[in-house]
Amino acid sequence: MKEWIEIIRPLNGFMSSLTVIVVAVAVKNYNLYYIILGMLVTFLTTSGGNVINDYYDAEVDRINHPERPIPSGRIKRESALIYSAFIFSVSIFISIFLGIIPFIIDVIAVALLFTYESYTKNRGFLGNLNISFLLLMLFLFSGSIFKSYTLPAILGSMAFFSTLGREITKDVEDMAGDFNRVTLPKRIGKKNALYFSSLLYIIAILISPIPFMENYYGLSYLIPVVVADVMFLFSIYEQFRDAHRGEVYSKYAMIVALISFVLGGLL
């Protein structure tokens, strides 16, 4: 039984489901029915994605992660595929009770997860886009639960552009070891890729004041998000010197930005 829990990587699912709480706080809607069901759907969709990831990475994991359920022989590869389909089906079924729009978004998210693992993961920029769209969909799904679309779309757009920028920076960092992936840095060169990732960070920064300007949030949002913006600017500067350090700083900036979303809703 332990291996069936292990393969879904429950901590990942829990972390993803926290987005529902972040958005609930952001839009000031604390309906427990929607929050619990929304978190459950998010947890299950993420869990199904983790299982399908292990299914497609079974051969690679024999070398990199031999202790995982499939390469260790505790779960058959075909059984994992059936398991992921079951988890996705339960997730989609539960999403029906949240409304037609959350249902549609969840179906699209499942399709994106499958597309990523089966096709775009090893196709460089397509994979970067796929990952970033999944994060945007997470915010849109969470907002649709509470029938609130504009603010979650703004927050999700910030997350989309900053995540896409960070994914490209990570590809610059991994250029030497990426033998089987034609990444954006390999196509357009390291410096051009860093210029592009910098542009994406700047777009996220330019979006960040909108919730304050449109009176969704007050100074409790603006102050920490300005701190996050400064951190993004520093990560832009740093990534031209050291891509790894720039990527790490951008991750910290994203955490601070997430905190600003919560503080803006609470205070």
C-alpha positions in Angstrom: 0.0 0.0 0.0 2.9 2.3 0.8 4.1 2.4 -2.8 0.8 3.6 -4.1 1.0 6.6 -1.8 4.7 7.2 -2.5 4.2 7.3 -6.3 1.7 10.2 -6.1 4.3 12.3 -4.1 1.6 13.7 -1.8 3.7 16.7 -0.6 3.7 18.0 -4.2 -0.1 17.6 -4.4 -0.5 19.4 -1.1 1.7 22.3 -2.1 -0.3 22.7 -5.4 -3.6 22.6 -3.5 -2.5 25.5 -1.3 -3.0 27.7 -4.3 -6.7 27.3 -3.7 -6.3 28.8 -0.3 -4.1 31.6 -1.6 -6.8 32.6 -4.2 -9.6 32.2 -1.6 -7.8 34.7 0.6 -7.0 36.9 -2.4 -10.7 37.2 -3.4 -11.9 37.1 0.3 -14.2 34.0 -0.2 -13.9 31.5 2.6 -16.6 29.0 1.6 -15.3 25.8 3.0 -17.2 23.6 0.6 -15.5 25.2 -2.4 -12.1 25.3 -0.7 -12.1 21.7 0.3 -13.4 20.4 -3.0 -11.0 22.7 -4.9 -8.0 21.5 -2.9 -9.0 17.9 -3.4 -9.3 18.3 -7.2 -6.0 20.1 -7.3 -4.3 17.5 -5.1 -5.7 14.6 -7.3 -4.7 16.3 -10.6 -1.2 16.9 -9.4 -1.0 13.4 -8.0 -2.1 11.9 -11.3 0.6 14.0 -13.0 3.2 12.6 -10.7 2.2 9.1 -11.5 2.2 9.7 -15.3 5.6 11.3 -14.8 6.9 8.1 -13.3 5.3 6.0 -16.0 7.1 7.9 -18.8 10.4 8.2 -16.9 10.6 4.6 -15.9 13.7 3.9 -17.9 15.5 7.0 -16.8 14.6 6.4 -13.2 16.3 3.0 -13.3 19.5 5.0 -13.2 18.5 8.3 -11.5 15.9 7.1 -9.0 16.1 3.3 -8.7 14.3 3.5 -5.3 11.0 4.8 -6.9 8.1 2.3 -7.1 8.3 1.5 -10.8 12.1 0.9 -11.2 12.3 -0.9 -7.9 9.6 -3.3 -9.1 7.0 -2.6 -6.5 4.6 -1.2 -9.1 4.3 -2.4 -12.7 4.5 0.3 -15.3 1.2 -0.7 -16.8 -0.4 -0.6 -13.4 0.9 3.0 -12.9 -0.8 4.1 -16.1 -4.1 2.6 -15.0 -3.6 4.2 -11.6 -3.0 7.7 -13.1 -6.1 7.3 -15.3 -8.2 6.4 -12.2 -6.8 9.4 -10.2 -7.5 11.8 -13.2 -11.0 10.4 -13.6 -11.8 11.0 -9.9 -10.4 14.5 -10.1 -12.5 15.4 -13.1 -15.6 13.8 -11.6 -15.3 15.8 -8.4 -14.7 19.0 -10.4 -18.2 18.7 -11.8 -19.5 19.6 -8.4 -17.6 22.9 -8.5 -19.3 24.1 -11.8 -18.9 23.9 -15.5 -15.9 26.2 -15.8 -13.8 24.5 -13.0 -14.6 21.2 -14.7 -13.4 22.5 -18.1 -10.2 23.9 -16.7 -9.5 20.7 -14.9 -10.0 18.7 -18.1 -7.6 21.1 -19.9 -5.0 20.8 -17.0 -5.1 17.0 -17.2 -4.6 17.2 -21.0 -1.6 19.6 -20.5 -0.1 17.2 -17.9 -0.4 14.3 -20.3 0.9 16.3 -23.2 3.9 17.5 -21.2 5.0 14.0 -20.1 4.3 12.4 -23.5 5.5 15.1 -25.8 6.7 18.6 -24.8 9.0 17.8 -21.9 11.9 17.0 -24.1 11.1 19.8 -26.7 12.7 22.7 -25.0 10.6 25.9 -25.2 7.3 24.0 -25.8 7.9 22.2 -22.4 8.6 25.6 -20.8 5.4 26.9 -22.1 3.5 23.8 -21.0 4.7 24.1 -17.4 4.0 27.8 -17.3 0.5 27.4 -18.7 -0.2 24.7 -16.0 0.6 27.2 -13.3 -1.7 29.8 -14.9 -4.4 27.2 -15.2 -4.0 26.5 -11.4 -4.8 30.2 -10.6 -7.7 30.3 -13.1 -9.1 27.1 -11.7 -8.9 28.4 -8.2 -10.6 31.6 -9.2 -13.3 29.9 -11.1 -14.3 27.9 -8.0 -15.3 31.2 -6.4 -16.6 32.7 -9.7 -13.9 35.3 -9.5 -11.8 35.7 -12.7 -10.1 39.0 -13.1 -7.8 39.1 -10.0 -6.8 35.4 -10.3 -6.1 36.0 -14.0 -3.8 38.9 -13.1 -2.0 36.9 -10.4 -1.8 33.9 -12.7 -0.3 36.0 -15.5 2.4 37.2 -13.1 3.1 33.6 -12.2 3.0 32.5 -15.9 5.6 35.1 -17.1 7.9 34.7 -14.1 7.8 30.9 -14.3 8.5 30.9 -18.0 11.4 33.2 -17.5 12.8 31.0 -14.7 12.3 27.8 -16.9 14.5 29.4 -19.6 17.1 30.4 -17.1 17.2 26.9 -15.8 17.7 25.7 -19.4 20.7 28.0 -19.7 22.1 26.6 -16.5 21.6 23.0 -17.9 23.0 23.6 -21.4 26.1 21.5 -20.9 24.1 18.4 -19.7 21.1 18.7 -22.0 22.1 16.1 -24.7 18.5 14.9 -25.6 16.7 18.3 -25.5 16.7 21.1 -28.1 16.2 23.9 -25.6 15.7 27.6 -26.4 19.2 28.5 -25.3 20.5 25.9 -27.8 18.4 27.4 -30.6 19.1 31.1 -30.1 22.2 31.1 -27.9 22.8 31.6 -24.2 22.8 35.4 -24.2 19.7 35.8 -26.3 17.9 33.3 -24.1 18.9 35.3 -21.0 17.6 38.5 -22.7 14.3 36.8 -23.4 14.0 35.5 -19.9 14.8 39.0 -18.6 12.0 40.4 -20.8 9.5 37.8 -19.3 10.5 38.8 -15.7 10.0 42.5 -16.6 6.5 41.8 -18.0 5.7 40.1 -14.7 7.1 43.1 -12.8 5.0 45.5 -15.0 1.8 43.5 -14.2 2.5 43.4 -10.5 1.1 46.9 -9.6 -2.2 46.3 -11.3 -4.0 44.7 -8.3 -3.0 47.8 -6.3 -3.9 50.3 -9.1 -7.3 48.7 -9.6 -8.0 48.7 -5.8 -8.1 45.0 -5.4 -5.3 45.3 -2.8 -3.7 48.0 -0.6 -0.3 48.7 0.8 -0.1 45.3 2.5 0.2 43.9 -1.1 2.2 46.7 -2.7 5.1 46.8 -0.3 6.0 43.1 -0.4 5.4 42.9 -4.2 7.8 45.8 -4.7 10.3 43.8 -2.7 9.7 40.8 -5.0 10.1 43.0 -8.0 13.4 44.3 -6.8 14.5 40.7 -6.2 13.5 39.8 -9.8 15.5 42.7 -11.1 18.5 41.5 -9.1 18.0 38.0 -10.5 18.1 39.5 -14.0 21.4 41.1 -13.3 22.8 38.0 -11.6 21.8 35.5 -14.2 24.1 37.1 -16.8 27.0 36.4 -14.3 25.8 33.0 -13.1 22.6 31.4 -14.4 22.2 29.2 -11.4 22.4 32.1 -8.9 19.9 34.1 -11.0 17.5 31.1 -11.1 17.7 30.7 -7.3 17.1 34.4 -6.7 14.1 34.3 -9.0 12.7 31.4 -7.0 13.0 33.5 -3.8 11.3 36.4 -5.6 8.4 34.2 -6.6 8.0 33.1 -2.9 7.9 36.7 -1.8 5.3 37.5 -4.5 3.2 34.6 -3.3 3.3 36.0 0.2 2.2 39.4 -1.2 -0.9 37.8 -2.7 -1.9 36.4 0.7 -1.1 39.6 2.7 -3.0 41.6 0.1 -6.1 39.5 0.8 -5.7 39.3 4.5 -4.9 42.9 5.4 
